[in-house]
Amino acid sequence: MSLTTQDLKQIRTAVREEAESVISARVEPRFDNLDGRIEALGNDVKDIYKMISELQKLTRPIAHIEKYDLEQKVLKTYRNVLAIAKDAGVTLPRE
């Protein structure tokens, strides 16, 4: 018994359809899971970037003060403490 060209085409088609079916059933759901995980990682990276950015904003004023001499640093810090106390409704003792 020999196979004709048509028989070979039908066999190839059947094998191809089965392979596609297996891939759809077993592999593609894993990609869906990976897509969700990749999106979550991307969101985490964005959140970490925002946190780092906020931390850098907090340290910048301190770096800005570093260029002043000691007396200027004390006076600027004192003005900042007075402003914070005023905002908080705290009366500071004065000497």
N, CA, C and O atoms as CSV, one atom per row, in Angstrom:
chain,resi,resn,atom,element,x,y,z
A,1,MET,N,N,0.836,-1.164,0.000
A,1,MET,CA,C,0.000,0.000,0.000
A,1,MET,C,C,0.887,1.235,0.000
A,1,MET,O,O,1.755,1.388,0.859
A,2,SER,N,N,0.669,2.085,-0.938
A,2,SER,CA,C,1.440,3.324,-0.994
A,2,SER,C,C,0.486,4.503,-0.830
A,2,SER,O,O,-0.694,4.437,-1.175
A,3,LEU,N,N,1.051,5.589,-0.287
A,3,LEU,CA,C,0.245,6.783,-0.049
A,3,LEU,C,C,0.329,7.710,-1.252
A,3,LEU,O,O,1.386,7.883,-1.858
A,4,THR,N,N,-0.785,8.283,-1.569
A,4,THR,CA,C,-0.817,9.244,-2.669
A,4,THR,C,C,-0.459,10.625,-2.127
A,4,THR,O,O,-0.375,10.829,-0.916
A,5,THR,N,N,-0.255,11.546,-3.023
A,5,THR,CA,C,0.044,12.925,-2.638
A,5,THR,C,C,-1.116,13.506,-1.839
A,5,THR,O,O,-0.906,14.231,-0.866
A,6,GLN,N,N,-2.311,13.192,-2.242
A,6,GLN,CA,C,-3.497,13.665,-1.524
A,6,GLN,C,C,-3.540,13.107,-0.108
A,6,GLN,O,O,-3.892,13.824,0.829
A,7,ASP,N,N,-3.187,11.840,0.057
A,7,ASP,CA,C,-3.150,11.223,1.391
A,7,ASP,C,C,-2.136,11.944,2.286
A,7,ASP,O,O,-2.418,12.219,3.453
A,8,LEU,N,N,-0.969,12.245,1.739
A,8,LEU,CA,C,0.062,12.951,2.504
A,8,LEU,C,C,-0.405,14.342,2.924
A,8,LEU,O,O,-0.140,14.778,4.045
A,9,LYS,N,N,-1.100,15.039,2.022
A,9,LYS,CA,C,-1.630,16.369,2.348
A,9,LYS,C,C,-2.639,16.280,3.488
A,9,LYS,O,O,-2.637,17.119,4.388
A,10,GLN,N,N,-3.500,15.265,3.451
A,10,GLN,CA,C,-4.492,15.097,4.506
A,10,GLN,C,C,-3.826,14.774,5.842
A,10,GLN,O,O,-4.246,15.270,6.887
A,11,ILE,N,N,-2.806,13.955,5.804
A,11,ILE,CA,C,-2.073,13.619,7.035
A,11,ILE,C,C,-1.402,14.866,7.598
A,11,ILE,O,O,-1.466,15.124,8.800
A,12,ARG,N,N,-0.757,15.638,6.725
A,12,ARG,CA,C,-0.089,16.869,7.173
A,12,ARG,C,C,-1.100,17.841,7.775
A,12,ARG,O,O,-0.838,18.462,8.805
A,13,THR,N,N,-2.247,17.965,7.129
A,13,THR,CA,C,-3.289,18.865,7.628
A,13,THR,C,C,-3.773,18.400,9.001
A,13,THR,O,O,-3.935,19.215,9.910
A,14,ALA,N,N,-4.002,17.105,9.156
A,14,ALA,CA,C,-4.464,16.571,10.440
A,14,ALA,C,C,-3.422,16.788,11.532
A,14,ALA,O,O,-3.760,17.174,12.651
A,15,VAL,N,N,-2.163,16.541,11.206
A,15,VAL,CA,C,-1.094,16.745,12.191
A,15,VAL,C,C,-0.995,18.221,12.560
A,15,VAL,O,O,-0.848,18.559,13.734
A,16,ARG,N,N,-1.076,19.098,11.569
A,16,ARG,CA,C,-0.986,20.544,11.805
A,16,ARG,C,C,-2.141,21.004,12.710
A,16,ARG,O,O,-1.933,21.772,13.649
A,17,GLU,N,N,-3.357,20.525,12.418
A,17,GLU,CA,C,-4.512,20.911,13.221
A,17,GLU,C,C,-4.373,20.425,14.662
A,17,GLU,O,O,-4.718,21.149,15.596
A,18,GLU,N,N,-3.886,19.242,14.843
A,18,GLU,CA,C,-3.688,18.712,16.197
A,18,GLU,C,C,-2.614,19.499,16.935
A,18,GLU,O,O,-2.759,19.802,18.119
A,19,ALA,N,N,-1.546,19.825,16.236
A,19,ALA,CA,C,-0.475,20.599,16.864
A,19,ALA,C,C,-0.999,21.973,17.289
A,19,ALA,O,O,-0.702,22.437,18.390
A,20,GLU,N,N,-1.770,22.617,16.427
A,20,GLU,CA,C,-2.348,23.919,16.763
A,20,GLU,C,C,-3.308,23.802,17.936
A,20,GLU,O,O,-3.365,24.689,18.787
A,21,SER,N,N,-4.056,22.716,17.982
A,21,SER,CA,C,-4.989,22.493,19.081
A,21,SER,C,C,-4.247,22.339,20.406
A,21,SER,O,O,-4.654,22.905,21.421
A,22,VAL,N,N,-3.174,21.581,20.392
A,22,VAL,CA,C,-2.376,21.382,21.607
A,22,VAL,C,C,-1.756,22.700,22.051
A,22,VAL,O,O,-1.763,23.025,23.238
A,23,ILE,N,N,-1.229,23.445,21.114
A,23,ILE,CA,C,-0.615,24.736,21.445
A,23,ILE,C,C,-1.663,25.667,22.048
A,23,ILE,O,O,-1.406,26.333,23.051
A,24,SER,N,N,-2.839,25.709,21.435
A,24,SER,CA,C,-3.900,26.578,21.952
A,24,SER,C,C,-4.325,26.172,23.352
A,24,SER,O,O,-4.572,27.025,24.205
A,25,ALA,N,N,-4.409,24.872,23.586
A,25,ALA,CA,C,-4.904,24.389,24.867
A,25,ALA,C,C,-3.861,24.456,25.977
A,25,ALA,O,O,-4.211,24.709,27.130
A,26,ARG,N,N,-2.596,24.238,25.657
A,26,ARG,CA,C,-1.584,24.114,26.710
A,26,ARG,C,C,-0.605,25.275,26.796
A,26,ARG,O,O,-0.150,25.609,27.890
A,27,VAL,N,N,-0.277,25.882,25.697
A,27,VAL,CA,C,0.769,26.907,25.712
A,27,VAL,C,C,0.187,28.312,25.831
A,27,VAL,O,O,0.689,29.113,26.620
A,28,GLU,N,N,-0.842,28.627,25.080
A,28,GLU,CA,C,-1.370,29.992,25.076
A,28,GLU,C,C,-1.862,30.469,26.433
A,28,GLU,O,O,-1.635,31.633,26.766
A,29,PRO,N,N,-2.531,29.629,27.247
A,29,PRO,CA,C,-2.909,30.114,28.583
A,29,PRO,C,C,-1.700,30.528,29.426
A,29,PRO,O,O,-1.804,31.429,30.258
A,30,ARG,N,N,-0.590,29.895,29.221
A,30,ARG,CA,C,0.623,30.285,29.954
A,30,ARG,C,C,1.065,31.679,29.538
A,30,ARG,O,O,1.538,32.453,30.370
A,31,PHE,N,N,0.915,32.006,28.265
A,31,PHE,CA,C,1.273,33.348,27.809
A,31,PHE,C,C,0.342,34.387,28.424
A,31,PHE,O,O,0.779,35.487,28.761
A,32,ASP,N,N,-0.935,34.050,28.571
A,32,ASP,CA,C,-1.863,34.980,29.209
A,32,ASP,C,C,-1.417,35.262,30.634
A,32,ASP,O,O,-1.447,36.409,31.081
A,33,ASN,N,N,-1.005,34.232,31.344
A,33,ASN,CA,C,-0.511,34.387,32.699
A,33,ASN,C,C,0.747,35.250,32.717
A,33,ASN,O,O,0.904,36.107,33.587
A,34,LEU,N,N,1.631,35.027,31.768
A,34,LEU,CA,C,2.863,35.822,31.687
A,34,LEU,C,C,2.559,37.274,31.378
A,34,LEU,O,O,3.205,38.169,31.922
A,35,ASP,N,N,1.579,37.525,30.508
A,35,ASP,CA,C,1.218,38.906,30.184
A,35,ASP,C,C,0.801,39.660,31.444
A,35,ASP,O,O,1.205,40.803,31.655
A,36,GLY,N,N,-0.009,39.014,32.276
A,36,GLY,CA,C,-0.435,39.647,33.526
A,36,GLY,C,C,0.723,39.904,34.466
A,36,GLY,O,O,0.790,40.947,35.116
A,37,ARG,N,N,1.630,38.953,34.535
A,37,ARG,CA,C,2.790,39.114,35.415
A,37,ARG,C,C,3.711,40.216,34.911
A,37,ARG,O,O,4.255,40.987,35.700
A,38,ILE,N,N,3.883,40.287,33.594
A,38,ILE,CA,C,4.738,41.328,33.013
A,38,ILE,C,C,4.124,42.703,33.258
A,38,ILE,O,O,4.833,43.659,33.572
A,39,GLU,N,N,2.814,42.796,33.114
A,39,GLU,CA,C,2.139,44.073,33.382
A,39,GLU,C,C,2.308,44.467,34.845
A,39,GLU,O,O,2.551,45.635,35.148
A,40,ALA,N,N,2.183,43.506,35.752
A,40,ALA,CA,C,2.362,43.780,37.176
A,40,ALA,C,C,3.789,44.250,37.462
A,40,ALA,O,O,3.994,45.189,38.231
A,41,LEU,N,N,4.768,43.599,36.846
A,41,LEU,CA,C,6.163,44.029,37.024
A,41,LEU,C,C,6.370,45.447,36.497
A,41,LEU,O,O,7.057,46.255,37.121
A,42,GLY,N,N,5.775,45.737,35.355
A,42,GLY,CA,C,5.872,47.090,34.798
A,42,GLY,C,C,5.296,48.124,35.750
A,42,GLY,O,O,5.874,49.195,35.933
A,43,ASN,N,N,4.155,47.806,36.357
A,43,ASN,CA,C,3.547,48.720,37.329
A,43,ASN,C,C,4.427,48.884,38.562
A,43,ASN,O,O,4.550,49.982,39.103
A,44,ASP,N,N,5.033,47.796,38.999
A,44,ASP,CA,C,5.953,47.877,40.141
A,44,ASP,C,C,7.148,48.775,39.839
A,44,ASP,O,O,7.563,49.571,40.681
A,45,VAL,N,N,7.692,48.643,38.642
A,45,VAL,CA,C,8.831,49.477,38.249
A,45,VAL,C,C,8.424,50.953,38.245
A,45,VAL,O,O,9.187,51.807,38.695
A,46,LYS,N,N,7.227,51.255,37.740
A,46,LYS,CA,C,6.749,52.640,37.736
A,46,LYS,C,C,6.618,53.166,39.160
A,46,LYS,O,O,7.016,54.296,39.443
A,47,ASP,N,N,6.060,52.349,40.062
A,47,ASP,CA,C,5.905,52.766,41.451
A,47,ASP,C,C,7.255,53.006,42.111
A,47,ASP,O,O,7.424,53.985,42.838
A,48,ILE,N,N,8.208,52.132,41.868
A,48,ILE,CA,C,9.550,52.297,42.434
A,48,ILE,C,C,10.204,53.559,41.889
A,48,ILE,O,O,10.861,54.290,42.630
A,49,TYR,N,N,10.026,53.816,40.598
A,49,TYR,CA,C,10.581,55.030,39.998
A,49,TYR,C,C,9.994,56.268,40.670
A,49,TYR,O,O,10.719,57.219,40.962
A,50,LYS,N,N,8.674,56.261,40.916
A,50,LYS,CA,C,8.030,57.406,41.575
A,50,LYS,C,C,8.569,57.592,42.991
A,50,LYS,O,O,8.818,58.719,43.420
A,51,MET,N,N,8.753,56.472,43.725
A,51,MET,CA,C,9.280,56.571,45.085
A,51,MET,C,C,10.688,57.140,45.088
A,51,MET,O,O,11.016,57.989,45.917
A,52,ILE,N,N,11.517,56.681,44.171
A,52,ILE,CA,C,12.890,57.192,44.087
A,52,ILE,C,C,12.876,58.669,43.737
A,52,ILE,O,O,13.648,59.455,44.285
A,53,SER,N,N,11.998,59.037,42.826
A,53,SER,CA,C,11.881,60.438,42.426
A,53,SER,C,C,11.488,61.309,43.619
A,53,SER,O,O,12.038,62.393,43.813
A,54,GLU,N,N,10.529,60.826,44.417
A,54,GLU,CA,C,10.112,61.569,45.608
A,54,GLU,C,C,11.251,61.676,46.619
A,54,GLU,O,O,11.440,62.727,47.231
A,55,LEU,N,N,12.002,60.606,46.796
A,55,LEU,CA,C,13.140,60.653,47.716
A,55,LEU,C,C,14.191,61.650,47.245
A,55,LEU,O,O,14.787,62.361,48.054
A,56,GLN,N,N,14.414,61.702,45.948
A,56,GLN,CA,C,15.392,62.655,45.425
A,56,GLN,C,C,14.914,64.086,45.631
A,56,GLN,O,O,15.724,64.975,45.894
A,57,LYS,N,N,13.609,64.322,45.516
A,57,LYS,CA,C,13.075,65.659,45.755
A,57,LYS,C,C,13.309,66.071,47.203
A,57,LYS,O,O,13.580,67.238,47.485
A,58,LEU,N,N,13.206,65.111,48.121
A,58,LEU,CA,C,13.416,65.423,49.531
A,58,LEU,C,C,14.868,65.768,49.833
A,58,LEU,O,O,15.130,66.584,50.717
A,59,THR,N,N,15.800,65.178,49.135
A,59,THR,CA,C,17.211,65.426,49.427
A,59,THR,C,C,17.762,66.634,48.691
A,59,THR,O,O,18.815,67.151,49.063
A,60,ARG,N,N,17.086,67.086,47.674
A,60,ARG,CA,C,17.602,68.225,46.899
A,60,ARG,C,C,17.728,69.506,47.727
A,60,ARG,O,O,18.758,70.174,47.631
A,61,PRO,N,N,16.731,69.883,48.537
A,61,PRO,CA,C,16.907,71.113,49.324
A,61,PRO,C,C,18.105,71.028,50.266
A,61,PRO,O,O,18.788,72.027,50.491
A,62,ILE,N,N,18.361,69.866,50.807
A,62,ILE,CA,C,19.506,69.693,51.691
A,62,ILE,C,C,20.802,69.905,50.913
A,62,ILE,O,O,21.722,70.563,51.398
A,63,ALA,N,N,20.867,69.353,49.721
A,63,ALA,CA,C,22.056,69.544,48.888
A,63,ALA,C,C,22.216,71.011,48.531
A,63,ALA,O,O,23.337,71.504,48.408
A,64,HIS,N,N,21.101,71.709,48.363
A,64,HIS,CA,C,21.135,73.125,48.031
A,64,HIS,C,C,21.712,73.939,49.191
A,64,HIS,O,O,22.429,74.915,48.973
A,65,ILE,N,N,21.403,73.542,50.395
A,65,ILE,CA,C,21.885,74.256,51.587
A,65,ILE,C,C,23.382,74.044,51.792
A,65,ILE,O,O,24.055,74.904,52.362
A,66,GLU,N,N,23.904,72.920,51.338
A,66,GLU,CA,C,25.313,72.582,51.567
A,66,GLU,C,C,26.277,73.657,51.074
A,66,GLU,O,O,27.392,73.768,51.584
A,67,LYS,N,N,25.864,74.439,50.101
A,67,LYS,CA,C,26.795,75.437,49.560
A,67,LYS,C,C,26.919,76.673,50.444
A,67,LYS,O,O,27.828,77.479,50.249
A,68,TYR,N,N,26.006,76.834,51.424
A,68,TYR,CA,C,26.057,77.995,52.310
A,68,TYR,C,C,27.070,77.787,53.434
A,68,TYR,O,O,27.439,76.658,53.759
A,69,ASP,N,N,27.510,78.907,54.021
A,69,ASP,CA,C,28.373,78.777,55.190
A,69,ASP,C,C,27.510,78.433,56.402
A,69,ASP,O,O,26.282,78.458,56.313
A,70,LEU,N,N,28.126,78.119,57.507
A,70,LEU,CA,C,27.416,77.598,58.683
A,70,LEU,C,C,26.371,78.584,59.211
A,70,LEU,O,O,25.268,78.171,59.568
A,71,GLU,N,N,26.693,79.863,59.267
A,71,GLU,CA,C,25.743,80.855,59.783
A,71,GLU,C,C,24.493,80.920,58.902
A,71,GLU,O,O,23.375,80.968,59.415
A,72,GLN,N,N,24.677,80.923,57.605
A,72,GLN,CA,C,23.533,80.958,56.694
A,72,GLN,C,C,22.673,79.702,56.836
A,72,GLN,O,O,21.447,79.773,56.755
A,73,LYS,N,N,23.313,78.563,57.044
A,73,LYS,CA,C,22.566,77.313,57.241
A,73,LYS,C,C,21.698,77.394,58.487
A,73,LYS,O,O,20.535,76.993,58.471
A,74,VAL,N,N,22.273,77.917,59.574
A,74,VAL,CA,C,21.529,78.021,60.827
A,74,VAL,C,C,20.349,78.967,60.666
A,74,VAL,O,O,19.241,78.651,61.100
A,75,LEU,N,N,20.569,80.116,60.053
A,75,LEU,CA,C,19.494,81.096,59.868
A,75,LEU,C,C,18.377,80.555,58.972
A,75,LEU,O,O,17.195,80.752,59.257
A,76,LYS,N,N,18.754,79.880,57.900
A,76,LYS,CA,C,17.750,79.312,56.998
A,76,LYS,C,C,16.958,78.215,57.701
A,76,LYS,O,O,15.740,78.125,57.554
A,77,THR,N,N,17.661,77.384,58.463
A,77,THR,CA,C,16.986,76.317,59.206
A,77,THR,C,C,16.041,76.911,60.246
A,77,THR,O,O,14.933,76.411,60.436
A,78,TYR,N,N,16.470,77.965,60.913
A,78,TYR,CA,C,15.640,78.635,61.918
A,78,TYR,C,C,14.366,79.185,61.281
A,78,TYR,O,O,13.280,79.025,61.837
A,79,ARG,N,N,14.487,79.829,60.126
A,79,ARG,CA,C,13.303,80.348,59.426
A,79,ARG,C,C,12.357,79.209,59.041
A,79,ARG,O,O,11.137,79.344,59.136
A,80,ASN,N,N,12.931,78.094,58.608
A,80,ASN,CA,C,12.104,76.940,58.242
A,80,ASN,C,C,11.365,76.381,59.458
A,80,ASN,O,O,10.193,76.018,59.362
A,81,VAL,N,N,12.056,76.313,60.608
A,81,VAL,CA,C,11.430,75.807,61.834
A,81,VAL,C,C,10.302,76.743,62.263
A,81,VAL,O,O,9.243,76.274,62.681
A,82,LEU,N,N,10.505,78.041,62.169
A,82,LEU,CA,C,9.456,79.005,62.513
A,82,LEU,C,C,8.233,78.825,61.606
A,82,LEU,O,O,7.095,78.851,62.076
A,83,ALA,N,N,8.475,78.646,60.320
A,83,ALA,CA,C,7.364,78.475,59.371
A,83,ALA,C,C,6.606,77.178,59.653
A,83,ALA,O,O,5.376,77.154,59.593
A,84,ILE,N,N,7.321,76.120,59.955
A,84,ILE,CA,C,6.677,74.828,60.260
A,84,ILE,C,C,5.866,74.944,61.551
A,84,ILE,O,O,4.741,74.450,61.625
A,85,ALA,N,N,6.428,75.588,62.553
A,85,ALA,CA,C,5.726,75.754,63.827
A,85,ALA,C,C,4.458,76.582,63.633
A,85,ALA,O,O,3.416,76.266,64.207
A,86,LYS,N,N,4.542,77.627,62.836
A,86,LYS,CA,C,3.368,78.456,62.555
A,86,LYS,C,C,2.282,77.633,61.873
A,86,LYS,O,O,1.112,77.720,62.244
A,87,ASP,N,N,2.666,76.826,60.866
A,87,ASP,CA,C,1.695,75.980,60.166
A,87,ASP,C,C,1.062,74.964,61.108
A,87,ASP,O,O,-0.111,74.624,60.959
A,88,ALA,N,N,1.836,74.478,62.077
A,88,ALA,CA,C,1.347,73.462,63.007
A,88,ALA,C,C,0.614,74.091,64.189
A,88,ALA,O,O,0.005,73.372,64.982
A,89,GLY,N,N,0.658,75.419,64.325
A,89,GLY,CA,C,-0.007,76.083,65.448
A,89,GLY,C,C,0.739,75.917,66.753
A,89,GLY,O,O,0.140,75.937,67.827
A,90,VAL,N,N,2.060,75.752,66.659
A,90,VAL,CA,C,2.895,75.562,67.849
A,90,VAL,C,C,3.610,76.864,68.151
A,90,VAL,O,O,4.182,77.496,67.263
A,91,THR,N,N,3.570,77.262,69.427
A,91,THR,CA,C,4.298,78.460,69.853
A,91,THR,C,C,5.654,78.031,70.371
A,91,THR,O,O,5.752,77.237,71.307
A,92,LEU,N,N,6.701,78.561,69.755
A,92,LEU,CA,C,8.043,78.223,70.173
A,92,LEU,C,C,8.532,79.187,71.237
A,92,LEU,O,O,8.224,80.378,71.184
A,93,PRO,N,N,9.295,78.686,72.208
A,93,PRO,CA,C,9.850,79.593,73.213
A,93,PRO,C,C,10.932,80.469,72.569
A,93,PRO,O,O,11.706,80.013,71.729
A,94,ARG,N,N,10.961,81.731,72.985
A,94,ARG,CA,C,11.986,82.643,72.460
A,94,ARG,C,C,12.858,83.098,73.605
A,94,ARG,O,O,12.376,83.353,74.708
A,95,GLU,N,N,14.124,83.197,73.341
A,95,GLU,CA,C,15.055,83.612,74.390
A,95,GLU,C,C,15.435,85.054,74.198
A,95,GLU,O,O,16.214,85.597,74.982
